Amino acid sequence: PPSPLLPAPARAITAGEVSDKMDSHQENAFIAGALDMAASFYDRAGKSEKAKCLIHWYYEDERSIPKILGLFENYKDKEAVDLLYVLVDRHCGK
């Protein structure tokens, strides 16, 4: 049996956990945090235009949040971050 003293393996948060178990403040914090980290990753990988596009899309396009939340509702069993990356790639390119 696994030791209770060792941490459990990391597990991704599903879209359903975000949409069903988090209040709106927690949802927004999770999504903003994930996208800010992605933008930082893209910038450090030399993809600064994609990073800027991601930030602009999320923070300035009023359609981004409903699109994200709708996708989470439709694909509750999928990893939330994976769904975010799909949307970013669709909006900002690969």
C-alpha positions as CSV (number, residue, x, y, z in Angstrom):
1,P,0.0,0.0,0.0
2,P,1.2,3.6,-0.6
3,S,2.7,5.3,2.3
4,P,0.5,8.0,3.9
5,L,3.7,10.1,4.4
6,L,4.5,10.3,0.7
7,P,2.6,12.8,-1.5
8,A,0.0,11.4,-3.9
9,P,0.9,11.5,-7.6
10,A,0.1,14.8,-9.2
11,R,-3.3,14.8,-11.0
12,A,-4.6,17.3,-13.5
13,I,-7.7,19.2,-12.7
14,T,-10.6,18.4,-15.1
15,A,-12.8,20.9,-16.7
16,G,-15.7,19.5,-14.7
17,E,-13.9,20.1,-11.5
18,V,-13.4,23.7,-12.5
19,S,-17.0,24.3,-13.7
20,D,-18.7,22.2,-11.0
21,K,-16.7,22.6,-7.9
22,M,-15.2,26.1,-8.1
23,D,-17.1,29.3,-7.5
24,S,-16.7,32.1,-10.1
25,H,-13.7,33.7,-8.2
26,Q,-11.9,30.3,-8.1
27,E,-12.7,29.6,-11.8
28,N,-11.3,33.0,-12.8
29,A,-8.2,32.6,-10.6
30,F,-7.5,29.1,-12.0
31,I,-8.0,30.2,-15.7
32,A,-6.1,33.4,-15.3
33,G,-3.2,31.6,-13.6
34,A,-3.0,28.9,-16.2
35,L,-3.1,31.3,-19.1
36,D,-0.6,33.7,-17.4
37,M,1.8,30.8,-16.9
38,A,1.3,29.7,-20.6
39,A,2.0,33.3,-21.8
40,S,5.2,33.3,-19.7
41,F,6.2,29.9,-21.2
42,Y,5.6,31.1,-24.7
43,D,7.5,34.3,-24.1
44,R,10.5,32.4,-22.7
45,A,10.4,30.0,-25.7
46,G,10.8,32.9,-28.1
47,K,7.1,33.0,-29.0
48,S,6.4,36.5,-27.7
49,E,3.7,37.3,-30.3
50,K,1.8,34.2,-29.2
51,A,2.2,35.3,-25.6
52,K,0.9,38.8,-26.4
53,C,-2.0,37.3,-28.4
54,L,-3.0,35.0,-25.5
55,I,-3.0,37.9,-23.0
56,H,-4.9,40.2,-25.3
57,W,-7.5,37.4,-26.1
58,Y,-8.1,36.5,-22.5
59,Y,-8.1,39.9,-20.9
60,E,-9.5,42.1,-23.7
61,D,-11.9,39.9,-25.8
62,E,-15.2,39.7,-24.0
63,R,-15.9,36.4,-25.8
64,S,-13.0,34.6,-24.3
65,I,-14.4,33.7,-20.9
66,P,-17.8,32.5,-22.1
67,K,-16.0,30.4,-24.8
68,I,-13.7,28.9,-22.1
69,L,-16.5,28.1,-19.7
70,G,-18.7,26.7,-22.5
71,L,-15.9,24.4,-23.5
72,F,-15.4,23.3,-19.9
73,E,-19.1,22.5,-19.6
74,N,-19.0,20.4,-22.8
75,Y,-15.8,18.5,-22.0
76,K,-16.0,18.0,-18.3
77,D,-13.9,14.8,-18.4
78,K,-10.9,16.5,-20.1
79,E,-8.0,18.2,-18.4
80,A,-8.8,21.9,-18.1
81,V,-5.4,23.1,-19.1
82,D,-5.4,21.0,-22.2
83,L,-8.7,22.6,-23.3
84,L,-7.2,26.0,-22.6
85,Y,-4.2,25.2,-24.9
86,V,-6.6,24.1,-27.7
87,L,-8.4,27.4,-27.5
88,V,-5.2,29.4,-27.4
89,D,-3.8,27.5,-30.4
90,R,-7.1,28.1,-32.3
91,H,-7.1,31.8,-31.5
92,C,-3.4,32.6,-31.7
93,G,-1.9,29.9,-33.8
94,K,0.4,27.0,-32.9
